[in-house]
Amino acid sequence: MIQQGEIDAKFSAFSEHWRPKVIASLNGQEMKVVKVQGVFPWHVHDACEEMFLVWKGRFRVEFRDRIVEMGPGEYVVVPRGVEHRTAADTEAEVIIFEPAETRNTGNVVDETFTAPQGVKI
């Protein structure tokens, strides 16, 4: 199946924060879009890396020993097994690349932040 889309249109299709939406799948990986604002819980993904690419706004990934601040067009890859949390002081739009089975809160289940998996738009 051929997948095609327009990223701004995908971001316009929803308003909630911290709820990733799948926009494409390939080779067991998913490309997800998410709107973020505030601070996400500390967590770790033991079995996979994940990549965050900022589409709009300012976004940061906090590690225990440093903080990576990013703007549009910038990205970071979080290595597997590294504790981190994400944050944005004002709303940001971020694209995430990770294996399809990845829970957004990693090793943590949080009733506010853990999102349903596989939600497509």
C-alpha positions in Angstrom: 0.0 0.0 0.0 1.3 3.4 -0.9 1.2 5.9 2.0 1.1 9.6 1.4 0.2 12.6 3.4 0.8 16.3 4.3 2.3 16.7 7.7 0.7 20.1 8.6 -2.7 18.6 7.7 -2.0 15.7 10.1 -1.1 18.0 13.0 -4.3 20.1 12.2 -6.4 16.9 12.6 -6.1 16.8 16.4 -5.6 19.1 19.4 -4.7 17.0 22.5 -1.2 16.9 24.0 1.0 13.8 24.5 -1.2 11.5 22.4 1.0 10.3 19.4 -0.8 9.6 16.1 0.6 7.2 13.6 0.9 8.7 10.1 3.1 6.1 8.4 4.5 2.6 9.0 7.6 0.9 7.5 9.7 -2.1 8.4 8.2 -2.4 11.8 8.7 1.3 12.6 6.1 4.0 12.9 6.2 7.7 12.1 4.1 9.5 14.6 3.0 13.1 15.1 2.4 14.5 18.6 1.6 17.9 20.1 3.3 18.5 23.4 3.2 21.1 26.1 4.4 20.8 29.7 6.6 18.1 31.1 6.3 14.4 30.4 7.3 11.7 33.1 10.8 10.3 33.4 10.9 6.9 31.6 13.1 4.5 29.7 12.7 2.2 26.7 14.9 -0.8 27.3 14.5 -2.4 23.9 14.6 0.4 21.4 15.8 3.8 20.4 13.5 6.6 19.5 14.0 9.7 17.4 12.3 13.1 18.0 12.2 15.6 15.1 10.8 19.1 15.9 8.3 20.3 13.3 7.1 23.5 15.0 8.0 25.3 18.3 10.6 24.6 20.9 11.1 21.2 22.4 13.6 19.6 24.8 14.6 16.1 25.8 16.0 16.0 29.4 18.5 13.4 30.5 19.8 13.0 34.0 23.1 14.6 33.0 22.1 17.1 30.3 19.3 18.8 28.4 19.0 18.8 24.6 17.0 21.9 23.4 15.7 21.9 19.9 13.8 24.0 17.4 12.2 23.3 14.0 14.3 21.0 11.8 16.4 19.7 14.7 16.3 16.1 16.1 17.8 13.9 18.7 18.0 10.1 19.0 17.5 8.7 22.5 19.5 5.5 22.9 17.8 2.4 24.2 18.1 2.0 28.0 18.6 5.8 28.6 16.3 7.4 31.1 14.7 10.7 29.7 11.7 12.9 29.7 10.4 15.4 27.2 9.1 18.9 27.7 7.9 22.1 25.9 7.1 25.3 27.7 4.7 26.3 25.0 3.0 24.0 22.5 5.3 22.2 20.0 4.7 19.8 17.2 7.1 16.8 17.1 7.5 13.8 14.8 8.6 10.6 16.5 10.2 7.6 14.8 10.2 4.3 16.8 9.2 0.6 16.6 5.5 0.1 16.3 5.1 -1.7 19.7 6.7 1.2 21.7 4.6 2.5 24.5 5.0 6.3 24.8 5.8 6.1 28.5 8.2 3.2 28.2 8.6 1.4 31.4 6.1 3.6 33.2 2.3 3.3 33.1 0.8 6.7 33.9 -3.0 7.3 33.8 -2.5 10.8 32.5 0.3 10.3 30.0 0.2 6.7 28.8 -1.5 6.9 25.4 -3.3 4.3 23.4 -1.0 2.6 20.8 -1.6 2.4 17.1 -4.0 5.4 16.8 -3.8 6.4 13.1 -4.8 9.6 11.4 
